[in-house]
């Protein structure tokens, strides 16, 4: 992690994580929690949050279109992760969307406690506009995540809210760990070039997407975005 000065912003410093760094952080956390499987299968993301961050996962009615929320204690420890009960409709799609929301919140738990810590490590923040900035509630020390905040990737839609961009990247890091995805897509890769590089071409993408979605129990769009991040190629179909 690095910090960058942002004197024109409401938050005067920006936390910066490399893409591979987020993947590595997610992998290490899953292993430390004893919840990194030895083969491609669904990640028990709710159990991971409870065990690794030692906090409650709460399902409740949430107002103003909020789908998920992470609350912190003044010392930076996670107080609770909340998910809208509207997501738990009993369907496969609802379960998968709930897990994506939990993975997004886990990203906040892992990367953003410093935003709410009441000590010398507190980042410089301009509170002149009030105790809530964007979807950051500093009064109650929580992040409020709405449907427009939750996306598996924001590569083409970055809006300056780096904390949401990073939490979205953690969806792939937690639910689709790179090492396990590589095992799952092995049969769909094509060897190309004089160096024998393995790529996921247009012909293999659909099959790989369906297999990754099935093995890890994620929605197909989450699988496709992760695959296009891991195997960028001009021969792949656009989203």
Secondary structure, 3 states (H helix, E strand, C coil): CEEEECCCCCECEEEECCHHHHHHHHHHHHHHCCCCCCCCCCCCHHHHHHHHCCCEEEEECCCCCEEEEEEECCCCCEEEEEEEHHHCCCCHHHHHHHHHHHHHHHHHHHHCHHHCCCCCCCCCECCCCCCEECCEECCCCEEEEECCCCCCCCCCCCCCCHHHHHHHHHHHHHHCCHHHHHHHHHHHCEEECCCCEEECCHHHHHHHHHHHHHHHCCCHHHHHHHHHHHCCCCCCCCC
